[in-house]
Amino acid sequence: MDILKNIFAGGRIDFAGQAAASSLSTLLLAAAAAAALAAGLAVQRLDVCFGVYALGVVVALAAVMPPWPMFRRHPPVWLARCPAPQRRATVEDVSD
């Protein structure tokens, strides 16, 4: 269990990882749809088609949903925090 905690530490992926996850999920779902169609046509059963596609969706979720280390290779570099501007207490003499 400690190994999984170390792998998924932080739970965040970077911007390049988000793009890779999106591309991977699209590819996996398209492949699952093609495999489901082929399997359904081969045995002429609709439940086999849905079962193969559901299995493909589960595989795609397992591949994309967790923050795998391959999605965290390019952490963003943020700018340093600017110091707060110093406000001078000025007293203005307002006379009518």
PyMOL CGO cylinders between C-alpha atoms (Angstrom):
from pymol import cmd
from pymol.cgo import CYLINDER

trace = [
    CYLINDER, 0.00, 0.00, 0.00, 2.90, 2.36, 0.70, 0.3, 1, 1, 1, 1, 1, 1,
    CYLINDER, 2.90, 2.36, 0.70, 4.15, 1.83, -2.84, 0.3, 1, 1, 1, 1, 1, 1,
    CYLINDER, 4.15, 1.83, -2.84, 0.84, 3.09, -4.24, 0.3, 1, 1, 1, 1, 1, 1,
    CYLINDER, 0.84, 3.09, -4.24, 0.92, 6.10, -1.92, 0.3, 1, 1, 1, 1, 1, 1,
    CYLINDER, 0.92, 6.10, -1.92, 4.38, 7.00, -3.22, 0.3, 1, 1, 1, 1, 1, 1,
    CYLINDER, 4.38, 7.00, -3.22, 3.34, 6.55, -6.86, 0.3, 1, 1, 1, 1, 1, 1,
    CYLINDER, 3.34, 6.55, -6.86, 0.21, 8.68, -6.52, 0.3, 1, 1, 1, 1, 1, 1,
    CYLINDER, 0.21, 8.68, -6.52, 1.66, 11.27, -4.14, 0.3, 1, 1, 1, 1, 1, 1,
    CYLINDER, 1.66, 11.27, -4.14, 0.21, 14.69, -4.75, 0.3, 1, 1, 1, 1, 1, 1,
    CYLINDER, 0.21, 14.69, -4.75, -2.56, 13.52, -7.03, 0.3, 1, 1, 1, 1, 1, 1,
    CYLINDER, -2.56, 13.52, -7.03, -1.93, 16.20, -9.63, 0.3, 1, 1, 1, 1, 1, 1,
    CYLINDER, -1.93, 16.20, -9.63, -0.78, 15.98, -13.21, 0.3, 1, 1, 1, 1, 1, 1,
    CYLINDER, -0.78, 15.98, -13.21, 0.85, 18.71, -15.24, 0.3, 1, 1, 1, 1, 1, 1,
    CYLINDER, 0.85, 18.71, -15.24, -0.40, 20.42, -18.39, 0.3, 1, 1, 1, 1, 1, 1,
    CYLINDER, -0.40, 20.42, -18.39, 1.56, 18.15, -20.75, 0.3, 1, 1, 1, 1, 1, 1,
    CYLINDER, 1.56, 18.15, -20.75, 0.24, 15.18, -18.79, 0.3, 1, 1, 1, 1, 1, 1,
    CYLINDER, 0.24, 15.18, -18.79, -3.32, 16.41, -19.26, 0.3, 1, 1, 1, 1, 1, 1,
    CYLINDER, -3.32, 16.41, -19.26, -2.80, 16.55, -23.02, 0.3, 1, 1, 1, 1, 1, 1,
    CYLINDER, -2.80, 16.55, -23.02, -1.26, 13.08, -23.03, 0.3, 1, 1, 1, 1, 1, 1,
    CYLINDER, -1.26, 13.08, -23.03, -4.11, 11.68, -20.91, 0.3, 1, 1, 1, 1, 1, 1,
    CYLINDER, -4.11, 11.68, -20.91, -6.68, 13.19, -23.25, 0.3, 1, 1, 1, 1, 1, 1,
    CYLINDER, -6.68, 13.19, -23.25, -4.99, 11.73, -26.33, 0.3, 1, 1, 1, 1, 1, 1,
    CYLINDER, -4.99, 11.73, -26.33, -4.56, 8.35, -24.66, 0.3, 1, 1, 1, 1, 1, 1,
    CYLINDER, -4.56, 8.35, -24.66, -8.19, 8.19, -23.56, 0.3, 1, 1, 1, 1, 1, 1,
    CYLINDER, -8.19, 8.19, -23.56, -9.41, 9.07, -27.05, 0.3, 1, 1, 1, 1, 1, 1,
    CYLINDER, -9.41, 9.07, -27.05, -7.17, 6.42, -28.58, 0.3, 1, 1, 1, 1, 1, 1,
    CYLINDER, -7.17, 6.42, -28.58, -8.19, 3.75, -26.07, 0.3, 1, 1, 1, 1, 1, 1,
    CYLINDER, -8.19, 3.75, -26.07, -11.91, 4.45, -26.42, 0.3, 1, 1, 1, 1, 1, 1,
    CYLINDER, -11.91, 4.45, -26.42, -11.69, 4.37, -30.22, 0.3, 1, 1, 1, 1, 1, 1,
    CYLINDER, -11.69, 4.37, -30.22, -9.79, 1.08, -30.07, 0.3, 1, 1, 1, 1, 1, 1,
    CYLINDER, -9.79, 1.08, -30.07, -12.36, -0.32, -27.64, 0.3, 1, 1, 1, 1, 1, 1,
    CYLINDER, -12.36, -0.32, -27.64, -15.18, 0.68, -29.97, 0.3, 1, 1, 1, 1, 1, 1,
    CYLINDER, -15.18, 0.68, -29.97, -13.47, -0.97, -32.94, 0.3, 1, 1, 1, 1, 1, 1,
    CYLINDER, -13.47, -0.97, -32.94, -12.77, -4.14, -30.95, 0.3, 1, 1, 1, 1, 1, 1,
    CYLINDER, -12.77, -4.14, -30.95, -16.35, -4.22, -29.64, 0.3, 1, 1, 1, 1, 1, 1,
    CYLINDER, -16.35, -4.22, -29.64, -17.75, -3.83, -33.13, 0.3, 1, 1, 1, 1, 1, 1,
    CYLINDER, -17.75, -3.83, -33.13, -15.51, -6.59, -34.48, 0.3, 1, 1, 1, 1, 1, 1,
    CYLINDER, -15.51, -6.59, -34.48, -16.34, -8.94, -31.62, 0.3, 1, 1, 1, 1, 1, 1,
    CYLINDER, -16.34, -8.94, -31.62, -20.05, -8.22, -31.87, 0.3, 1, 1, 1, 1, 1, 1,
    CYLINDER, -20.05, -8.22, -31.87, -20.07, -8.82, -35.61, 0.3, 1, 1, 1, 1, 1, 1,
    CYLINDER, -20.07, -8.82, -35.61, -18.02, -12.01, -35.27, 0.3, 1, 1, 1, 1, 1, 1,
    CYLINDER, -18.02, -12.01, -35.27, -20.43, -13.70, -32.87, 0.3, 1, 1, 1, 1, 1, 1,
    CYLINDER, -20.43, -13.70, -32.87, -23.57, -11.79, -33.93, 0.3, 1, 1, 1, 1, 1, 1,
    CYLINDER, -23.57, -11.79, -33.93, -24.47, -10.90, -30.35, 0.3, 1, 1, 1, 1, 1, 1,
    CYLINDER, -24.47, -10.90, -30.35, -25.13, -7.41, -29.05, 0.3, 1, 1, 1, 1, 1, 1,
    CYLINDER, -25.13, -7.41, -29.05, -24.33, -8.27, -25.43, 0.3, 1, 1, 1, 1, 1, 1,
    CYLINDER, -24.33, -8.27, -25.43, -20.82, -9.31, -26.44, 0.3, 1, 1, 1, 1, 1, 1,
    CYLINDER, -20.82, -9.31, -26.44, -20.40, -5.99, -28.21, 0.3, 1, 1, 1, 1, 1, 1,
    CYLINDER, -20.40, -5.99, -28.21, -21.46, -4.06, -25.10, 0.3, 1, 1, 1, 1, 1, 1,
    CYLINDER, -21.46, -4.06, -25.10, -19.36, -6.26, -22.82, 0.3, 1, 1, 1, 1, 1, 1,
    CYLINDER, -19.36, -6.26, -22.82, -16.19, -5.74, -24.88, 0.3, 1, 1, 1, 1, 1, 1,
    CYLINDER, -16.19, -5.74, -24.88, -16.79, -1.99, -25.00, 0.3, 1, 1, 1, 1, 1, 1,
    CYLINDER, -16.79, -1.99, -25.00, -17.42, -1.85, -21.23, 0.3, 1, 1, 1, 1, 1, 1,
    CYLINDER, -17.42, -1.85, -21.23, -14.17, -3.70, -20.67, 0.3, 1, 1, 1, 1, 1, 1,
    CYLINDER, -14.17, -3.70, -20.67, -12.41, -1.17, -22.90, 0.3, 1, 1, 1, 1, 1, 1,
    CYLINDER, -12.41, -1.17, -22.90, -13.89, 1.72, -20.93, 0.3, 1, 1, 1, 1, 1, 1,
    CYLINDER, -13.89, 1.72, -20.93, -12.67, 0.18, -17.66, 0.3, 1, 1, 1, 1, 1, 1,
    CYLINDER, -12.67, 0.18, -17.66, -9.18, -0.26, -19.14, 0.3, 1, 1, 1, 1, 1, 1,
    CYLINDER, -9.18, -0.26, -19.14, -9.20, 3.35, -20.38, 0.3, 1, 1, 1, 1, 1, 1,
    CYLINDER, -9.20, 3.35, -20.38, -10.28, 4.59, -16.94, 0.3, 1, 1, 1, 1, 1, 1,
    CYLINDER, -10.28, 4.59, -16.94, -7.52, 2.59, -15.26, 0.3, 1, 1, 1, 1, 1, 1,
    CYLINDER, -7.52, 2.59, -15.26, -4.97, 3.97, -17.70, 0.3, 1, 1, 1, 1, 1, 1,
    CYLINDER, -4.97, 3.97, -17.70, -5.99, 7.62, -17.51, 0.3, 1, 1, 1, 1, 1, 1,
    CYLINDER, -5.99, 7.62, -17.51, -7.70, 8.44, -14.20, 0.3, 1, 1, 1, 1, 1, 1,
    CYLINDER, -7.70, 8.44, -14.20, -4.89, 7.86, -11.67, 0.3, 1, 1, 1, 1, 1, 1,
    CYLINDER, -4.89, 7.86, -11.67, -2.08, 10.44, -11.64, 0.3, 1, 1, 1, 1, 1, 1,
    CYLINDER, -2.08, 10.44, -11.64, 0.55, 8.06, -13.04, 0.3, 1, 1, 1, 1, 1, 1,
    CYLINDER, 0.55, 8.06, -13.04, 4.16, 9.30, -12.97, 0.3, 1, 1, 1, 1, 1, 1,
    CYLINDER, 4.16, 9.30, -12.97, 4.19, 9.49, -16.77, 0.3, 1, 1, 1, 1, 1, 1,
    CYLINDER, 4.19, 9.49, -16.77, 1.64, 12.31, -16.50, 0.3, 1, 1, 1, 1, 1, 1,
    CYLINDER, 1.64, 12.31, -16.50, 3.80, 14.26, -14.02, 0.3, 1, 1, 1, 1, 1, 1,
    CYLINDER, 3.80, 14.26, -14.02, 7.07, 14.56, -15.94, 0.3, 1, 1, 1, 1, 1, 1,
    CYLINDER, 7.07, 14.56, -15.94, 6.87, 18.28, -16.68, 0.3, 1, 1, 1, 1, 1, 1,
    CYLINDER, 6.87, 18.28, -16.68, 5.93, 20.16, -13.52, 0.3, 1, 1, 1, 1, 1, 1,
    CYLINDER, 5.93, 20.16, -13.52, 5.05, 23.80, -14.14, 0.3, 1, 1, 1, 1, 1, 1,
    CYLINDER, 5.05, 23.80, -14.14, 7.56, 26.41, -13.08, 0.3, 1, 1, 1, 1, 1, 1,
    CYLINDER, 7.56, 26.41, -13.08, 5.72, 29.20, -11.33, 0.3, 1, 1, 1, 1, 1, 1,
    CYLINDER, 5.72, 29.20, -11.33, 6.99, 32.72, -10.93, 0.3, 1, 1, 1, 1, 1, 1,
    CYLINDER, 6.99, 32.72, -10.93, 8.27, 33.74, -7.52, 0.3, 1, 1, 1, 1, 1, 1,
    CYLINDER, 8.27, 33.74, -7.52, 5.78, 35.52, -5.34, 0.3, 1, 1, 1, 1, 1, 1,
    CYLINDER, 5.78, 35.52, -5.34, 6.10, 39.27, -5.58, 0.3, 1, 1, 1, 1, 1, 1,
    CYLINDER, 6.10, 39.27, -5.58, 6.37, 41.10, -2.30, 0.3, 1, 1, 1, 1, 1, 1,
    CYLINDER, 6.37, 41.10, -2.30, 3.30, 43.06, -1.31, 0.3, 1, 1, 1, 1, 1, 1,
    CYLINDER, 3.30, 43.06, -1.31, 3.63, 46.75, -2.17, 0.3, 1, 1, 1, 1, 1, 1,
    CYLINDER, 3.63, 46.75, -2.17, 4.48, 48.92, 0.79, 0.3, 1, 1, 1, 1, 1, 1,
    CYLINDER, 4.48, 48.92, 0.79, 1.86, 51.55, 1.42, 0.3, 1, 1, 1, 1, 1, 1,
    CYLINDER, 1.86, 51.55, 1.42, 2.99, 54.76, 2.94, 0.3, 1, 1, 1, 1, 1, 1,
    CYLINDER, 2.99, 54.76, 2.94, 0.73, 56.33, 5.44, 0.3, 1, 1, 1, 1, 1, 1,
    CYLINDER, 0.73, 56.33, 5.44, 0.26, 59.83, 4.18, 0.3, 1, 1, 1, 1, 1, 1,
    CYLINDER, 0.26, 59.83, 4.18, -1.78, 62.45, 5.82, 0.3, 1, 1, 1, 1, 1, 1,
    CYLINDER, -1.78, 62.45, 5.82, -3.02, 65.09, 3.49, 0.3, 1, 1, 1, 1, 1, 1,
    CYLINDER, -3.02, 65.09, 3.49, -4.01, 68.44, 4.90, 0.3, 1, 1, 1, 1, 1, 1,
    CYLINDER, -4.01, 68.44, 4.90, -7.34, 69.20, 3.33, 0.3, 1, 1, 1, 1, 1, 1,
    CYLINDER, -7.34, 69.20, 3.33, -8.46, 72.72, 3.96, 0.3, 1, 1, 1, 1, 1, 1,
    CYLINDER, -8.46, 72.72, 3.96, -11.53, 74.37, 2.60, 0.3, 1, 1, 1, 1, 1, 1,
]
cmd.load_cgo(trace, "trace")
